[in-house]
Amino acid sequence: MKSKVWLSSPHMGGNELKYIEEAFDTNWIAPLGPNVDGFEKDLEIFLNENVKVAALSTGTAALHLALIECDVNPGDEVICQSMTFSASANPIAYLGATPVFIDSEKDTWNMCPAALQEAIEDRIAKGKKPKAIIVVNLYGMPAKMDEILAIAAKYNIPLIEDAAESLGSKYKGKACGTFGTFGILSFNGNKIITTSGGGALICHSQADKDQAVFLSTQARDNAPHYQHSHIGYNYRMSNISAGIGRGQMEVLNERIEGRRKMHDFYAEICKNMDGIELFSEPDSDFYSNHWLSVITIDESKSLKTREDLRLAFLKENIESRPIWKPMHLQPVFKDAPYYGGKVAEDLFGNSLCLPSGSNLSDDERERIAEVMIEVFSNKKKYSVSQ
Ligand SMILES: *Cc1c(COP(=O)(O)O)cnc(C)c1O
């Protein structure tokens, strides 16, 4: 059996262990310490928008706290992009609120502004104004932020930007994660950089960050004994994980470059293939980290389906994955309201995520190219040009 080619595997920079050793040497083996402070500072500098960052145990935890800070309570409604990972929507349910799902538009595959507007008006007409809007930058691609922010402002609804997949992406030169009232990041093992598991809440005021840190450390009031007037959570990032994060921040720009190179690699392979479209930036306002490279297969032209390619990869021990199944089609959310058409559903039916790691070797790339050329019977000679 050939060695496995992963969709997106961790890619260490080299200094992660140095930060972990420092933590051991100074005995900061806790969910606080110099690496946590340092990692937050590194992220604040990288995002470059005067933001305050709270390092947390997961991206999901960051979303949960963002919703709490937006005052989401049982019975409330929260708008959420339908095409996303379930972690975008689950925290709405944790709070006893109801998700209202929105279709994608075809340019960025993210939240459709027209469907968003329709949903807000209809929910208000039905007697409930949504408490927050969760927009996602799918696979690194920024959403149509100007349009979405204008709608959020018009109805005075806070925007939460799920930037779990888009650290390093930009819209009109501004970092993804910094557009909404809150932004969230994930450092799960499959993301562009990782802390093994981890996340962060991006805030625009020290007060909002302080509140997130307070809630994430069991909501202890200022008293010598354990005194609580709020429900708390154990969501802070460990000083060990943050050490990995500090090492990863040293190589983040290289990782973005590496992922973008993988996108170029697929562009080269796909350029003469009929019916294969690589998910790409609509214009120069959008800068994607291309966390994952994704293709859409038009069966009428390629004469092959997404499953043909996926199974051919599988046979060669190469991992690929259909794109996120939209939330409004998930059994667990079958009763949730939905606005839009079939854009997300159609994309789900014929799009495939391809191996996209910044650590793939020339050899692995060659194996990937061979399968694609074989499946789509493209006779054009392929050569590795990196
Ligand atoms: C990974 C991911 C999350 C969740 O992050 P965790 O750190 O795994 O909890 C949330 N939203 C999206 C879109 C993601 O891809």
The ligand as a Tripos MOL2 file, in Angstrom:
@<TRIPOS>MOLECULE
LIG
   15    15     1     0     0
SMALL
NO_CHARGES

@<TRIPOS>ATOM
      1 C1        -12.8790   23.9320   12.1340 C.3       1 LIG1
      2 C2        -14.0810   24.7950   12.0630 C.ar      1 LIG1
      3 C3        -14.7590   25.2330   13.2100 C.ar      1 LIG1
      4 C4        -14.5040   24.6860   14.5870 C.3       1 LIG1
      5 O1        -13.2810   24.7940   15.0850 O.3       1 LIG1
      6 P1        -12.7710   23.7800   16.2500 P.3       1 LIG1
      7 O2        -11.5210   24.4350   16.6930 O.co2     1 LIG1
      8 O3        -12.5680   22.4600   15.6040 O.co2     1 LIG1
      9 O4        -13.8040   23.7530   17.3040 O.co2     1 LIG1
     10 C5        -15.7930   26.1280   13.0740 C.ar      1 LIG1
     11 N1        -16.1860   26.5640   11.8750 N.ar      1 LIG1
     12 C6        -15.5930   26.1530   10.7350 C.ar      1 LIG1
     13 C7        -16.0760   26.6930    9.4400 C.3       1 LIG1
     14 C8        -14.5380   25.2410   10.7830 C.ar      1 LIG1
     15 O5        -13.9800   24.8080    9.6570 O.3       1 LIG1
@<TRIPOS>BOND
     1     1     2 1
     2     2     3 ar
     3     2    14 ar
     4     3     4 1
     5     3    10 ar
     6     4     5 1
     7     5     6 1
     8     6     7 2
     9     6     8 1
    10     6     9 1
    11    10    11 ar
    12    11    12 ar
    13    12    13 1
    14    12    14 ar
    15    14    15 1
@<TRIPOS>SUBSTRUCTURE
     1 LIG1         1 GROUP 0 **** ****
